[in-house]
Amino acid sequence: MPSPFIRTVLGDIPASQAGITYAHEHLIIEASFPTQANPDFLLNDVDKVSEELARVYGAGGRTMVDTMPANCGRNVLKLAEVSRRTGIQIIAPTGIHLEQYYPVSHWRYQYTEDQLTRLFIADVTEGIDRYDYNGPLIDRTPHRAGLIKLATGDEAITPHQELIFRAVVNTHRATGVPILTHTNAGKHALAQAERFARLGADLRHVVLSHLDRCPDEAYHRAVLATGVRAEFDSAFRWLPGQENTTYRLLEALLPDFPDQLTVGMDAARNTYWRSYGGQPGLTYLLTTFRDELTRRGLGGYWNQIMVTNPTALYSFGVVNPVRN
């Protein structure tokens, strides 16, 4: 049995080397279709990004998961440069994001399940295109994807999204690459988990993101009972005077599901970054968040949610390409 490994943008590392891990971030967002409508999504200044991540490294962070997938602001060369400068081990993504981050004429709507599968597998096994499929040429870099992403929105899951599910699970089964998803405030998380199970994904290597934006504890229990992992990232978003649902859910769920919860910040806006003049800064998890866990009597779970769980999640799983 080969030793567990994590695929970072600079190469594979032993899973034991992951250390404290931010489970869902946006570290580089290049000028692209998403930033046209959301200028504060722009995170493409390598100096500023490196400055912020150097602070995270200095505070004890070691691995960060970037979640901007194919052709919506991904720049693998900049991710690699930031990793080299800061020492932060960065996991780069493949896959497809929400429809709103692509023009209606985008190739995602034209490609077949097989074509998308082959494109995603190439990102994982060969290397990500330096032009991020803005074409017409493809020039694969040595920097390979270490996770695959898909997303669903508010509406019911569509036939197009079903095709993305199949291509993502095909890639996961063929390569062992872990799967990360976007949910809108936890919506359709249970439907996502059920689809992954039906398609034959290894649910130990599937994480559904942003679930703490849904306050319903019973719903979380139903989702976690399927065996998937959940990612919480809104602890810093709740306003003064509001209940901090993130902490309440952690208090309720950690005793029963200690192996399935991970944490990030999803700090996709430059207004959250100190290096861009914003706040609270990406060291938040290592300072304010950790202190609050301790205050609430949850400090004993810190290593579980920030090291053990993301290490197991983002390690490559068993290759099993035969479809059900």
Buried (B, 14 or more C-beta within 10 A) or exposed (E): EEEBBBBBBBBEBEBEBBBBBBBBBBBBBBEBBBBEEBEBBBBBBBEBBBBBBBBBBEBBBBBBBBBBBBBBBBBBBBBBBBBEBBEBBBBBBBBBBBBEBBEEEBBBEEBEBEEBBBBBBBBBBBBBBBBBBEEEEBEBBEBBBBBBBBBBBEEEBEEEBEBBBBBBBBBBBBBBBBBBBBBBEBBBBBBBBBBBBEBBBBBBBBBBBBBBBBBEBEBBEEBBEBBBBBBBBBBBBBEEEEEBBBBBBBBEBBEEBBBBBBBBBBBBBBEBBBBBEBEBBBBBBBEBBBEBBEEEEBEEBBEBBBBBBBBBBBBBBEEBEEEE
